[in-house]
Structures are given as structure tokens and as C-alpha cells.
């Protein structure tokens, strides 16, 4: 028995080592799938609640969950760099959440996800301005491909359904702005990521009372599916997803994570087509392909 126990322990240790090596990649795959499916979940749950009501419930759940994790940690509760935290909270948690919700009301889930994920193009432009990062030849080619794809999807010459698509593009811009502001804040010195994330999420709740006159909680069509959908969007996609992203940033190559911007809209389009029957047309498919090519170029810059 004494000879078997060390062997078993060795086998267990090797299994644990193998699991630890694969864990970041497995978590990344799960995170990408979770974020992609969230577009479908939001599209479905928006049928049971008005957009502002949906936004208030979802943002409150996600922000309080994220701040609750910060409280549970039990140290480092004092907010860091309040001005920057305020900027990111209002930009990312509030304004981005509002625009993507309104975009999904009248826009297709798959198309909305693709337009929101024009974010890398905006990051390239904003980084040049706010971070003084070089604007490479790849970045310029990516912007040309992305703009062409954007025009094919939005199709402004059709004069209908343009507003939700413009809102989705605006959401991508706001997400990019929040990301660049976060990076700029991190460059100014050591930053506690969980502290910063928790406080920006809480600050993002501050403007929500201004939207209460436009909410209609009495009109909610309560059902188990609606409750589970809001928990999915608020707790898992928002709070758990953000914490998983922070964990992955410390363990996976940046080049691997950058492709999340390409995989998510592709999955979202496929999920929306199979779950909601939102099959993209040929022009939209070509536009999505051009945007995908642009995102790859951005990732390689």
C-alpha cells in the first residue's frame, strides 16, 4: 500500500497540473460563449420588460454583485482615483448599457453584436489620441475594411432600421472609450483591478434614478424565463464575466484574448440565427466578414 499511495498522489498531481494548464483556455471558451449568448438572452427578455426597466434591473444586479465581491474580499475598500473611476463608470456601466439595450429593442441580436464589436476600431483611434500609441499601417487597413463592412450592414441608403444600428455602433464607441480610459488609468501607477471594477460598477448605478420616470415595473411579464434571463445577464454575463476577464488577463497571452472581439459576434450571429431565426442577408454577411477581417488586422498591429 505504501508504494501505491505515492503513485496515486503523483497521478493526482499530474492531473491537477494538466487541469491547471487547460483551465484558462477552458474558462476563455466558456466566457466567449457566455458573452455571445447574452445578446440572445437580452433580446428575449426585452420582450417581457420595457428597455429602461430592463436596464435598471440588469445593471443593478450586475453592479451590486460585482461590488459585493469587493466587500467580501474585506480589504482595499477605499476607491482609487475617483475621477477616473467616475469617468469609466458613467461611460462603461451606464452609457454603454443604455445604448446597447436600446439597440437590441428594434435591432437583430446578431447584427447588434457585430456592430457593438466595432469596438477595436474605436480603440485604435482613441489610443492614438489619448494614449499616444502609434497608428500603424495595419490599423489603417483595418479601419478601411471595418468602415466598408459597417456601411454594408447599416445600409443607410435603405432609410429604415438605421437608428438601432447607429445605437449599436455608439455602444461600441462607448465601450472602447471606457477601455482606453481604464488602460490610461492603469498606466498611471499600480491599480487594484477589483477595487476599480467594483467602484466603477457602483458609480454606474448613480444616474439610474433619473430614468425611473421612463420605467414601468408594473408592465413586466414575470416568468421563470425572465428571472433566469436577468440573473444570467446581471450576475453571470456582467459580474462573473468581468471577474473572469480580469483573471484571464493575468494568465493568457494578450494576442489570444484580443481575438475574443472576433469570436463573440460570430457566435452571437450563429446563436441568433438558430435561436431567434435572425438569418443575415448576403450584404450583412459580407459586411460581417469585412469587419472580422478588420478586427484580425487590429489584433495583429
Long-range contacts (C-beta under 8 A, 24 or more apart in sequence): 24-248, 24-251, 24-252, 25-252, 27-244, 27-247, 27-248, 28-248, 28-252, 28-256, 28-257, 28-260, 30-244, 31-241, 31-244, 31-245, 31-248, 31-260, 32-260, 32-263, 32-264, 32-267, 33-267, 34-236, 34-237, 34-241, 35-237, 35-241, 35-260, 35-264, 36-113, 36-263, 36-264, 36-265, 36-266, 36-267, 36-268, 36-271, 37-267, 37-268, 37-271, 38-232, 38-233, 38-237, 39-104, 39-109, 39-110, 39-112, 39-113, 39-268, 39-271, 39-272, 40-109, 40-268, 40-271, 40-272, 40-275, 40-276, 41-229, 41-232, 41-233, 41-237, 42-100, 42-101, 42-104, 42-109, 42-229, 42-233, 43-104, 43-108, 43-109, 43-272, 43-276, 44-225, 44-229, 44-276, 45-225, 45-226, 45-229, 45-230, 45-233, 46-101, 46-104, 46-105, 47-221, 48-220, 48-221, 48-222, 48-223, 48-225, 48-226, 49-219, 49-220, 49-221, 49-226, 50-214, 50-215, 50-216, 50-219, 51-101, 51-102, 51-105, 52-211, 52-214, 52-215, 52-216, 53-215, 53-216, 53-217, 53-219, 53-220, 54-101, 54-230, 55-97, 55-98, 55-101, 55-208, 55-211, 56-208, 56-211, 56-212, 56-215, 57-230, 57-234, 58-97, 58-101, 58-230, 58-233, 58-234, 58-238, 59-93, 59-94, 59-97, 59-204, 59-205, 59-208, 59-234, 59-238, 60-205, 60-208, 60-234, 61-230, 61-231, 61-233, 61-234, 61-235, 61-238, 61-239, 62-201, 62-233, 62-234, 62-235, 62-237, 62-238, 62-239, 63-93, 63-201, 63-202, 63-204, 63-205, 63-238, 63-239, 64-202, 64-205, 65-234, 65-235, 65-238, 65-239, 65-240, 66-197, 66-198, 66-201, 66-238, 66-239, 66-242, 66-243, 67-198, 67-199, 67-201, 67-202, 69-194, 69-198, 69-239, 69-243, 70-194, 70-195, 70-197, 70-198, 70-199, 71-198, 73-194, 76-192, 76-194, 76-195, 77-195, 78-195, 79-195, 79-199, 80-191, 80-192, 80-195, 80-196, 80-199, 81-185, 81-188, 81-191, 81-196, 84-181, 84-184, 84-185, 85-185, 85-196, 85-199, 85-200, 85-203, 86-200, 86-203, 87-181, 88-178, 88-181, 88-182, 88-185, 88-196, 88-200, 89-199, 89-200, 89-201, 89-202, 89-203, 89-204, 89-206, 90-203, 90-204, 90-206, 90-207, 91-174, 91-177, 91-178, 91-181, 92-174, 92-175, 92-178, 92-179, 92-182, 92-200, 92-204, 93-200, 93-201, 93-203, 93-204, 93-205, 94-204, 94-205, 94-206, 94-207, 94-208, 95-174, 96-171, 96-174, 96-175, 96-178, 97-204, 99-167, 99-168, 99-170, 99-171, 99-174, 100-167, 100-168, 100-171, 102-164, 102-167, 103-164, 103-165, 103-167, 103-168, 103-171, 104-164, 105-164, 106-161, 106-163, 106-164, 107-161, 107-164, 107-165, 107-167, 107-168, 108-272, 108-276, 108-278, 108-280, 109-268, 109-271, 109-272, 109-276, 109-278, 110-265, 110-268, 110-269, 110-270, 110-271, 110-272, 110-273, 110-278, 110-280, 111-153, 111-165, 111-168, 111-269, 111-278, 111-280, 111-284, 112-164, 112-165, 112-168, 113-264, 113-265, 113-268, 113-269, 113-272, 114-153, 114-265, 114-268, 114-269, 114-287, 114-288, 114-291, 115-150, 115-153, 115-154, 115-165, 115-168, 115-169, 115-171, 115-172, 116-168, 116-169, 116-171, 116-172, 116-175, 116-265, 117-172, 117-261, 117-262, 117-264, 117-265, 117-291, 117-295, 118-146, 118-150, 118-169, 118-172, 118-173, 118-291, 119-172, 119-173, 119-175, 119-176, 119-179, 119-261, 120-176, 120-258, 120-261, 120-294, 120-295, 120-298, 120-299, 121-146, 121-172, 121-176, 121-294, 121-295, 121-298, 122-172, 122-173, 122-175, 122-176, 122-177, 123-176, 123-179, 123-180, 123-298, 124-298, 124-301, 126-176, 126-177, 126-180, 127-180, 127-183, 130-180, 130-181, 130-184, 131-180, 131-183, 131-184, 131-187, 136-301, 138-297, 138-298, 138-300, 138-301, 139-297, 139-298, 139-301, 141-294, 141-297, 142-293, 142-294, 142-295, 142-296, 142-297, 142-298, 142-301, 143-294, 144-294, 145-290, 145-291, 145-293, 145-294, 145-297, 146-290, 146-291, 146-294, 146-295, 148-287, 148-290, 149-286, 149-287, 149-288, 149-289, 149-290, 149-291, 149-292, 149-293, 149-294, 150-287, 150-291, 151-287, 152-283, 152-284, 152-286, 152-287, 152-290, 153-283, 153-284, 153-287, 153-288, 153-291, 155-283, 193-246, 194-243, 194-246, 197-242, 197-243, 197-246, 201-239, 255-299, 258-298, 258-299, 259-296, 259-299, 261-295, 261-298, 261-299, 262-292, 262-295, 262-296, 262-299, 265-291, 265-292, 266-292
